[in-house]
Amino acid sequence: MDPFDAGAGGILRQPKAVWATAGASVVAFMGIGLVDPILPSIAKGLDASAGQVSLLFTSYFLITALAMLVTGFVSSRIGGRKTLLLGLAFVVVFAGLAGTSDTVGQLVGYRAGWGLGNALFVSTALAVIVGAAAGGSAAAILLYESALGLGMACGPLLGALLGDASWRYPFFGTAFLMAIGFLCISVFLKEQPKPARKTSLLDPIRALGHGGLASAAVSAFFYNYTFFTVLAFTPFVLNMTPYKSGAVFFAWGVLLAVFSVLVAPRMQKRFGSLKVLGGSLVLLAADVLVLGYGSHTAAIVCTILSGAFIGVNNTVYTELALGVSDAPRPVASAGYNFVRWFAAAAAPYFAPKIEEWTDVHIPFVVAAVTAVLGAAVVVVRRRALTHEAQELEPVHATEDSVTVFAD
């Protein structure tokens, strides 16, 4: 069946509950890149340094990493619908509070609460969409991934449009949109059946005892450091107006979405997942080096181009994490995300520090090295990674593929 078929079960013919959850997912993913175009404006408005403002990402993703141990525990006990609403409520409250911040410390703290809410919501949304979808999971997964790509692309654009008037407005705008999502899910989504087995807090950690999953997580850790150096540090290097920076990261997000949903599966089918992943990581390393040492125009082009490599990497890493282990996929994915999101927290903190200790080029050298280290792990651990994944069939059609957060 063609998932784009407008007939029954196609991506365009889904229940209102699916559309409500997918719409809220778009806004949830928008929250990741929302602050990109307004980072310099926030720094100016709160009289903060680049390093201090970059902590907006660090607090957000540090809590996200830790929350990976909690989301399955919570959703397996209170159900998917209540977990979604709890996560949305956290985002509404803390995004709104973020807009009222008077100091960068307050803003960083509120972003941490926002990160907890986003983790609860996004880690549960895919399972809920699949459970409520008509016509099988293939169209539902495609709809979710489209929401992910749209959110990652539109987040910087919304941040630029609202942030040009005031850096506070994007936070208020997110709170408003998520409140609408809360109401829609409250009205249209019925409670889903609870899992037969409750997830414990330690299950994701135990899953990392599998060599293949641990290898995928370590490689993704190095890659995520590169990814979030680009996302969190590059806006300061580009030093553009919110509108121009938003346009750059919108184009970046479009490439990310296109290569994640459309290009990566075709490349995997032709060349194999590990070759695609290794090659994409090496190309990302080269791209980041040119970004750091090239002209301003080259930096803009390479920032946008990095979205293509990031889109490919995100898709392959997610499928490796979900297919390489014999643990239940939600548990394996939670363990994998627990490891990799620590790098997303580390990069925004260390990149400005490295610039202070050296110069503006070296953070990108470090980012290039971490991308190569990610590729090296793939090569060295290829035997472990090929368990059930040598010719990896996309896991997009499995209803267990949960916590594909921010891929």
N, C-alpha and C positions, 0 to 999 in steps of 0.2 A: 504493500500500500504506500502511495506517495504521501508523506506527512504534510505536504503543502496542499493536498487535495481538499477542496472546499466542501466535499461531501461529509457524511457522518464519520466522525473520528478524525478528520483532518485537523491541522493546526488552527484553521480559521473557524472550526465548528466545535467549540469547547464550552462547557457550562460556565455560568457566571462566576462560580467559585474559583475556577481555574484562572479566569481573566483577572479577578480581584487579587488573587495571590501573585500572579505574574506581574501585574501593575505595581503592587507594593514591592516586588523584587527589583523592578527597575529603579525605584527610588532608593532602595537599600544599597544597591550597587553604585548609584550616583554618589552616595555619601563618601565613598572611598576617594574619588578624585575631585570632589567638590571644592576642597580647600586649595587645590593646586594653583589656580590662577590668582588667588588672593593671599598667598603666603607673604609676599612682600608688603601688601597692604595691611595685613594683620601685624606684621613686625613693626610697621610704621605707626599704626594706630595704638598699639600697646607698648610702644617704646621697647621692643624686644629684639634680640639678636636672631640671626638665621638659625643658629643652633637651638635656641629656646623655642622658636616657632615650629621647628621640625619635630619637636616632641609631641606635636599634635598627632603625628603618625605613630610615634613610639608608644605612647600611652594606649592609643586605639588598638594597635596590633598586639601589644603585650597582653592586654586583657583578652583579645580575640584568641590568642594562642592558649591561654589558660582555660578559656571558656570551652575549648574543644573537649576537655575532660568532663564538662558539665552538661553540655547540650543534649547528648544522648541519654544521660542519666535523667534529666528533667523530662524530655519528651516521651520517654518510655513509661513514665509514671503519670503524667498529667494529660498526655495526648498531644497530637500535632497542632490542633486548633488553638488550644490554650497556650501552647509554647509560642506560636506565632504572635498571638495577641500580647503576651507578656513581653516578647522582644520588641514589638512595635511600640508598646507603652513606654519602655525604657528609652527608645530612640526619640519619641515625641518629647518626653520630659527633658532629656539631656541635650538634645539638639537645640531646643528652645532656651535652656539655661546657658548653653554655649554662646548664644547671641547676646546675652546680658553681661558677659564677662567684663570685668574691669582690669584684670591682670592676666598675664599669659599663664600663670599657675592655675588660675580658675579654669581657663579655657582648656588646658591640658587635662585637668581632672574631669571636666565634663565630657571631653572626648573619650575618656576611659569608660565612663558609664554608657556612652553612645556605642562604643565597641562591644560591650557586653550585650546590649540589645540587638545589635546587628548580627552578632554571632548566633544568638538564640533564634532569630528570625531566619537568616539565610541558611543555616545548617538544617533547618526543618522544612523550608519552603519547597525544595525539590520533591521530597517524599510526599508532601501534601498535594502538590500539583499532579504527580503521577497517580496518587490514590483517587483523586477527584476527576481525572481526565477521562474523556470518552475515546474509545477506539484504540486502546493500548498505550504503551508508554513512549513509543518512538516520537510521536508528535508532541507529547508533553515535554520530553527532554529537550527537543528542539526549541520549543517555546521558551523553556527556562533559560537555555543558553542564549537565545536571542534577547531575552530580558537582561541577562548578564552583560552582553555586549552593548546593548543600547544604554544601559545604566552607566557603564564605564566610559562610553563616548559622551553622553550628555551631562555627566557630572561636572566636568570642567566648564562646559558651555553654560550651564546654569550658574555655576560659581562666578563666571565672568560677567554674565548679564546682571545678576543681582549685586555682585560684589563691586561693580563699577560705581554704584551709588554709595554703598557702605559695606565694609567687610562683614558686618553683622547680619545683613539680609539673607545670605545663603543659608545660614543656620536656621533662621526663622522660617524660610521657605521650605527647608527639609522637614521641619517639625510639622508644618501645615500639611504638606503632601502625605506624610506618614500618618497623620491623624485621619485623613481621608481614607488611606489604606486600612487603618484600624476599623473604621466604620464599615467599609465594604466587606471586609472579611467577617466582621461580626454578623452582618446581614446575610451574606451569600454562602458562607462556608459552614457546612455541618461538621460535627466532630468525626474524625477518622478513627477506625479501630486501633486500639493500642497494640503495640508489638506483643507477641506471645511471651517473649523473654525480656525481662528488664535489664537494662545496661548498667553495669557498675562503673564507678569512677575510674577504676584501674584497668578496665578492659582495653582501652586504647593503648595504654602503656604496655600491657602484656602482648598486644598485637605486634608491637615493634620488635619483639623477640624473633620475628621472622626475618631472615637475612635479606630477602628481596625487598620487603616493605621498608626495612631500615635503610637499605641502600637508596631506594627512591626518595625517602625522606631527607637523607643527608645531601644527596645531589640537589634536591629542591631547595634545601636550606641555602646552599651556596648561590643557586640561581636567584632566589628571592632577594638576597642581598643586592644583586645587580639590578633586579627589577625595581626595587624601591629606592635605590640610589637615583635612578632615572626619574621616578615619580616624585620623590620628595625633595631632592637636591637641585635638579635641573632648573626649576622655576627661578631660583636665585641667580643661577648662571645666565639664563636668558635675559633676566631683568627687563621684562616687557610689561606693558599695561595689562590689566586684567582681561580686556577684550582680546588682545593679541595672544596672550598666553593661553586663554581659553580656546582660541581657534587652533592653536598648535596642538593642544592636548585633546581637542575634539577630533582632529584628524588622526592623531595617535590612537584614540579609542576606536575610531572607525576601522582602521587597519587591524587592530587587535580583534575586533568582533569578526571581521571578514575572514581573517586567517585562522581564527579559532574554530569557527563554525563550518566554513566552506573549504578552506585550503588544506588545513592540517589532516583531516580524514583522508583526502585524496593522496597526499604525500605519504601517509602511513601505509596506505594500501599498495603504493608503488614501490617504496623503498624500505619499508619496515620501520617500526616505531623507534628503535634505539638509534638507528642511523640518522633518522630525521631529527631526533632530539639532540644527539651529539653535534651534528652539523649546525643546527640552529643556535646552540649555545656558543659555538666558536664564532659564528657570524655575529651574534649579539656582542661578544667580547670585542670584535673588531669595530663594530658600530659605536660602542661606548668609548673606545679609545679616540676615534675620530671626533666624537661629540666633545670630548674633553680637550683636545688639542687643535681642533679646526677653527675656522672663522665663525663669526656669529651666525652667518647663513648656514654653514655646515652643521653647526650645533642644532639649529632648527630642523634641518632636513633629517639629521640622524635621530633626533628625538622622535619625530614622526615615524621614521622607518623602524625604530625599535619596537613599535607596536606590532609589526608583522611577526617579528621573532618571538615576542612575548606571547602573542596569540597562539602560535604553534606550540611553544613550550608548555603553556598552561593546559592545553588539551591533552598532550601526550603524557605529561606528568600525572594529571588526574586519572587517566586511564591506566597508567602503570600502577598507581596507588590502589586503584579499585580492582585490578585484575591479577596482581602478582602474589597476593597473600591468600591463605586459606581461611583467614578470619572473615566474619560477616562484613560485607562491604561498608556499612555505616561505621563499624568499629575500626576497621582498617583505615578508612578515610579520616576519622577523628584523630587517630594516632599520627598519621602522616601530617595532617594540618597542624597538630600540636607542635611538631618539630619545626616545620618550615616557617610558621608565622613569627617565630622568635627572630628570624633574620629580617623580616619585614619591620619588626620593632627596632632592631639594631641599626640598620642602614641609615634611617633618618637621623639617628643620634650621632653616629660615628662620622658620617660624611662631612658635616660642617666642622667637627672637631679636627679631622684630618686636614681640612683646608686651613684651619687656624695654625696647625703645627707645621704645615709645609706650604703648599700653594693650591690654587684652584684646580690644577690638573690632576693631582695625585688621587683625590677621591674616585675619579673615573678609572685610573690605573688599577686601584684596588677592586673596583667593580668589574673590570675586565678580567682580572685574575680570578675572582670568585666564579665568574661564568665559566672560565676554563677549568677550574677545579670541579665544577658541577659536571662538565663533560668528561673529565678524567674519572670521576666516580662511575659514570655510565659505562665507560670502556673497561675499567678494572673489574667492576662488579656485573658485567654483562651476563655471566652465567646465572647468577642469582636473579637478575632482572628478567631473564627470559623464561622463568618458570611460569607457565600458563600465559606468557605474554610475548613469545617469540614472534609470532605473526599476529599481533594483538588486534582482535576485532574490537571496534569501538564499543565502549560500555554504555553508549548513549541510550541503548534500548533496555537497560536494566533498571528496575524500580528500586534497587538497593543503593544506587549511586547518590549518596547523600553527602552533605558538607563539601560541595565543590566550591567552597567559598572564595569569591573573588578570583576565580580562575579565568 
